[in-house]
Amino acid sequence: MGRIIAIANQKGGVGKTTTAINLAASLAAAEQRTLLIDCDPQSNTTAGIGFPKDPARRSLYNALILHEPIEKIIQHTQVDGLDLLPADKNLVGAAVELVGVENREFFLKTLLGEISGDYTFVVMDCPPTLDLLTLNALTASDSVLVPIQCEYLALEGVSELLDTLMRIRRSLNPTLAIEGILLTMYDERTTLSRQVASDLRSFFGSQVFATVIPRNVRLAEAPSHGKPIIFYDIHSKGAESYIQLAKEVIQNEQKRTGQGFGSTNPGAGANTAAASAAAAGGSADASVSTGTIAAPGDDAAGN
């Protein structure tokens, strides 16, 4: 199995779904075969990648509860190399039906074992609650990517989230690492965004991704068109940022496996205890580049 990354934060509205869709699409565009899993009953990730609600379509619920073959549920998306394991409202019932089942936190991990070796990356969008669906995702994951909105209240939820991750390490998944902390909805014009970014970098050091995700209208519009940002507007700042984030994730994985040298985020994947204040005063801005990730076509921009 390739690297399994859960995108999680108990606080809602921090950009989990946006990050899941656009990171997965950018990884696939970089020729990294990727599976995107929607673990949220709201199924916003499923709709945002181009699959409108369809009661006849099977979902993660069918695999978890009805034990249907996962390969018959996975959907091919508009992005070459990117597949989707969709969600629907039935997942609300899954959390209830799993309560009395033995080893209920390991169902998703067992499920992903059936497609071992098919993907380089698996990206999971978690619900904004610590329910059985989120626990299943974190138990099955190698690491967790934490999007944090650049606002004051987001800082207050960080300690609670890290406490949750430590508990999961102790009881369910001792190898769970932090892939990185991602600053989202960053507005360089405001003092608040700059201060929040500075505080996070001071405390967590190199665990914070160099890439920041800006507030961007095109990024907000893309889900309503059922497209990742690289298809909706490849030239937008949002697209450039997620392409850069994908490059960081790939470089970190290459460094872990000894396939590459250097990383723009050398501390990602380390334990929380390794966070250092050495990066205090680091810039919250990150230069972006499309690098070797190809654009999906000029006609995609603006459509």
C-alpha positions as CSV (number, residue, x, y, z in Angstrom):
1,M,0.0,0.0,0.0
2,G,1.2,3.5,-0.8
3,R,1.1,6.3,1.8
4,I,-2.3,6.8,3.4
5,I,-3.0,10.4,4.5
6,A,-6.0,11.4,6.5
7,I,-7.0,15.1,6.3
8,A,-8.6,15.8,9.6
9,N,-9.5,18.6,12.0
10,Q,-12.3,18.5,14.6
11,K,-13.1,22.1,13.7
12,G,-15.3,22.6,10.7
13,G,-14.8,25.1,7.9
14,V,-11.0,24.9,7.8
15,G,-10.6,23.6,4.2
16,K,-10.5,19.9,4.7
17,T,-12.6,19.0,1.7
18,T,-11.0,21.6,-0.5
19,T,-7.6,20.3,0.5
20,A,-8.6,16.6,-0.1
21,I,-9.9,17.3,-3.6
22,N,-7.1,19.5,-4.8
23,L,-4.2,17.7,-3.2
24,A,-5.4,14.4,-4.6
25,A,-5.9,15.9,-8.0
26,S,-2.5,17.5,-8.0
27,L,-0.8,14.3,-6.9
28,A,-2.5,12.5,-9.8
29,A,-1.4,15.2,-12.2
30,A,2.1,14.6,-11.0
31,E,1.7,11.0,-12.2
32,Q,1.2,9.6,-8.7
33,R,-1.7,7.1,-8.8
34,T,-4.0,8.3,-6.1
35,L,-7.2,7.2,-4.4
36,L,-9.5,9.8,-2.9
37,I,-11.8,8.5,-0.1
38,D,-14.8,10.5,1.1
39,C,-15.5,9.6,4.7
40,D,-18.0,12.3,5.4
41,P,-21.7,11.6,5.1
42,Q,-22.2,15.1,3.7
43,S,-20.4,13.8,0.6
44,N,-19.0,17.2,-0.4
45,T,-15.8,15.7,-1.7
46,T,-17.8,13.3,-3.9
47,A,-19.7,16.3,-5.4
48,G,-16.7,18.5,-5.6
49,I,-14.8,16.1,-7.8
50,G,-17.7,15.8,-10.2
51,F,-20.2,13.2,-8.9
52,P,-23.6,14.7,-8.2
53,K,-25.9,12.9,-5.7
54,D,-27.1,9.6,-7.1
55,P,-29.1,7.2,-4.9
56,A,-28.2,4.3,-7.2
57,R,-24.5,4.8,-6.8
58,R,-22.8,2.6,-4.2
59,S,-20.6,4.2,-1.6
60,L,-18.2,3.6,1.2
61,Y,-21.2,2.5,3.2
62,N,-21.7,-0.5,0.9
63,A,-18.0,-1.6,1.5
64,L,-17.9,-1.0,5.3
65,I,-21.3,-2.4,6.3
66,L,-22.6,-4.5,3.4
67,H,-19.1,-6.0,2.7
68,E,-19.4,-5.4,-1.1
69,P,-16.1,-5.6,-3.0
70,I,-14.3,-2.3,-2.9
71,E,-13.1,-2.5,-6.5
72,K,-16.7,-2.5,-7.7
73,I,-17.4,0.7,-5.7
74,I,-14.4,2.8,-6.7
75,Q,-15.1,5.3,-9.4
76,H,-12.7,6.8,-12.1
77,T,-12.7,10.6,-12.1
78,Q,-12.1,13.2,-14.7
79,V,-8.4,13.4,-13.6
80,D,-6.2,10.7,-15.1
81,G,-4.7,8.5,-12.3
82,L,-7.2,9.7,-9.7
83,D,-10.0,7.3,-8.4
84,L,-12.7,8.0,-5.9
85,L,-14.3,6.0,-3.2
86,P,-17.5,8.0,-2.8
87,A,-19.7,8.8,0.2
88,D,-23.4,9.3,0.6
89,K,-25.9,10.0,3.5
90,N,-26.0,6.3,4.4
91,L,-22.6,6.8,6.1
92,V,-24.5,8.5,9.0
93,G,-26.0,5.0,9.7
94,A,-22.6,3.3,9.5
95,A,-21.3,5.1,12.6
96,V,-24.3,3.8,14.5
97,E,-24.2,0.2,13.1
98,L,-20.5,-0.1,13.9
99,V,-20.9,0.7,17.6
100,G,-21.5,-2.8,18.9
101,V,-19.1,-4.5,16.5
102,E,-15.9,-6.0,17.6
103,N,-12.7,-4.2,16.3
104,R,-15.0,-1.5,14.8
105,E,-12.1,1.0,14.5
106,F,-10.2,-1.3,12.1
107,F,-12.9,-1.9,9.4
108,L,-11.5,0.7,7.0
109,K,-7.9,-0.5,7.5
110,T,-9.0,-4.0,6.6
111,L,-10.9,-2.7,3.6
112,L,-7.9,-0.8,2.2
113,G,-5.8,-4.0,2.5
114,E,-7.8,-5.4,-0.4
115,I,-6.3,-2.9,-2.8
116,S,-2.8,-3.0,-1.4
117,G,-0.3,-1.8,-4.0
118,D,-2.8,-0.2,-6.4
119,Y,-2.0,3.4,-5.4
120,T,1.0,5.5,-4.5
121,F,-1.2,7.8,-2.3
122,V,-4.5,7.4,-0.6
123,V,-6.1,10.7,0.6
124,M,-9.0,10.6,3.0
125,D,-11.4,13.5,3.8
126,C,-12.6,13.0,7.4
127,P,-15.8,14.4,9.0
128,P,-15.4,17.4,11.3
129,T,-16.2,15.2,14.3
130,L,-14.4,12.5,16.2
131,D,-16.8,9.7,15.4
132,L,-16.2,6.1,14.3
133,L,-15.7,7.2,10.7
134,T,-12.9,9.5,11.7
135,L,-11.4,6.9,14.0
136,N,-11.5,4.4,11.2
137,A,-9.7,6.8,8.9
138,L,-7.0,7.7,11.5
139,T,-6.5,4.0,12.4
140,A,-6.0,3.1,8.8
141,S,-3.6,6.1,8.0
142,D,0.1,6.4,8.0
143,S,-0.2,10.1,8.7
144,V,-2.6,13.0,9.2
145,L,-2.5,16.3,7.4
146,V,-4.1,19.1,9.5
147,P,-5.5,22.1,7.8
148,I,-5.7,25.1,10.0
149,Q,-7.5,28.3,9.1
150,C,-5.5,31.5,9.7
151,E,-7.8,32.8,12.4
152,Y,-7.6,33.1,16.2
153,L,-10.2,30.5,17.1
154,A,-8.4,27.9,14.9
155,L,-5.4,28.1,17.3
156,E,-7.6,27.2,20.3
157,G,-8.5,23.9,18.6
158,V,-4.9,22.8,17.9
159,S,-4.1,21.5,21.3
160,E,-7.4,19.5,21.5
161,L,-6.7,18.0,18.1
162,L,-3.1,17.0,19.0
163,D,-4.4,15.5,22.3
164,T,-6.8,13.3,20.2
165,L,-4.0,12.2,17.9
166,M,-1.8,11.2,20.9
167,R,-4.7,9.1,22.3
168,I,-5.1,7.4,19.0
169,R,-1.3,6.6,18.9
170,R,-1.6,5.1,22.3
171,S,-4.6,2.9,21.7
172,L,-5.2,2.3,18.0
173,N,-2.4,3.3,15.7
174,P,1.1,3.7,17.3
175,T,2.7,4.6,14.0
176,L,0.4,7.5,13.1
177,A,2.6,10.5,12.2
178,I,1.8,14.1,11.4
179,E,2.2,14.6,7.6
180,G,2.2,18.4,8.2
181,I,0.1,21.3,9.3
182,L,-1.3,23.3,6.4
183,L,-2.2,27.0,6.7
184,T,-5.4,27.7,4.8
185,M,-7.5,30.8,3.9
186,Y,-4.4,32.9,4.3
187,D,-4.7,36.6,3.6
188,E,-1.3,38.3,3.5
189,R,-3.0,41.7,3.8
190,T,-4.3,41.1,7.3
191,T,-2.2,41.3,10.5
192,L,-4.2,38.4,12.0
193,S,-3.3,35.9,9.2
194,R,0.4,36.8,9.5
195,Q,0.3,36.6,13.3
196,V,-1.5,33.2,13.3
197,A,1.0,31.8,10.8
198,S,3.9,33.1,12.8
199,D,2.6,31.6,16.0
200,L,2.1,28.2,14.4
201,R,5.5,28.2,12.8
202,S,7.1,29.3,16.1
203,F,5.5,26.4,18.0
204,F,5.5,23.6,15.4
205,G,8.6,24.6,13.4
206,S,9.2,22.5,10.3
207,Q,6.0,20.5,10.8
208,V,4.2,23.4,9.1
209,F,4.2,23.1,5.4
210,A,6.1,25.8,3.5
211,T,3.1,26.1,1.2
212,V,0.2,28.2,2.4
213,I,-3.3,28.2,0.8
214,P,-4.5,31.7,0.1
215,R,-8.1,33.0,0.2
216,N,-9.0,32.7,-3.5
217,V,-12.3,33.2,-5.3
218,R,-11.5,30.7,-8.0
219,L,-10.7,28.1,-5.4
220,A,-14.1,28.7,-3.7
221,E,-15.9,28.5,-7.1
222,A,-14.4,25.2,-8.3
223,P,-16.5,22.7,-6.2
224,S,-19.8,24.1,-7.5
225,H,-18.6,23.2,-11.0
226,G,-17.5,19.7,-9.9
227,K,-13.9,20.3,-10.8
228,P,-10.6,20.4,-8.9
229,I,-8.9,23.8,-9.2
230,I,-6.3,22.5,-11.7
231,F,-9.2,21.9,-14.1
232,Y,-11.2,25.0,-13.2
233,D,-8.4,27.5,-13.4
234,I,-4.8,26.2,-13.6
235,H,-3.5,29.8,-13.5
236,S,-5.1,30.8,-10.2
237,K,-3.2,31.3,-7.0
238,G,-5.2,28.4,-5.5
239,A,-4.1,26.0,-8.2
240,E,-0.4,27.1,-7.8
241,S,-0.6,26.6,-4.1
242,Y,-2.0,23.1,-4.2
243,I,0.4,22.1,-6.9
244,Q,3.2,23.2,-4.7
245,L,1.7,21.3,-1.7
246,A,1.6,18.1,-3.8
247,K,5.3,18.6,-4.6
248,E,6.1,18.9,-0.9
249,V,4.2,15.8,-0.1
250,I,5.9,13.8,-2.9
251,Q,9.3,15.1,-1.8
252,N,8.7,14.2,1.8
253,E,7.7,10.7,0.8
254,Q,10.8,10.3,-1.4
255,K,12.9,11.4,1.6
256,R,11.2,8.9,3.9
257,T,11.8,6.0,1.4
258,G,15.3,7.1,0.5
259,Q,14.4,7.9,-3.1
260,G,15.1,11.5,-3.1
261,F,17.3,14.1,-1.5
262,G,16.1,17.2,0.4
263,S,12.6,18.4,1.2
264,T,10.9,21.7,1.4
265,N,9.3,20.4,4.7
266,P,11.9,18.2,6.4
267,G,10.0,17.9,9.6
268,A,6.7,16.6,8.2
269,G,5.8,13.2,9.4
270,A,7.7,13.5,12.7
271,N,6.0,13.1,16.1
272,T,4.5,16.1,17.7
273,A,7.2,16.1,20.4
274,A,9.7,16.9,17.7
275,A,8.2,20.3,16.9
276,S,10.7,23.0,17.4
277,A,10.6,26.7,17.9
278,A,13.7,27.1,15.6
279,A,11.5,28.3,12.8
280,A,10.2,31.3,14.7
281,G,10.1,34.3,12.5
282,G,9.9,32.2,9.3
283,S,8.0,33.7,6.5
284,A,4.3,32.7,6.1
285,D,4.5,33.2,2.4
286,A,5.6,30.4,0.1
287,S,6.7,30.8,-3.5
288,V,4.7,28.6,-5.9
289,S,5.7,26.8,-9.1
290,T,4.0,24.4,-11.3
291,G,7.3,22.4,-11.6
292,T,6.9,19.2,-13.5
293,I,3.1,18.9,-12.9
294,A,1.4,19.3,-16.2
295,A,-1.6,21.5,-16.7
296,P,-4.7,19.6,-17.8
297,G,-5.2,21.8,-20.8
298,D,-5.8,25.5,-21.6
299,D,-9.5,25.0,-22.2
300,A,-10.0,23.9,-18.6
301,A,-9.3,27.4,-17.2
302,G,-12.4,29.3,-16.4
303,N,-14.9,26.6,-17.3
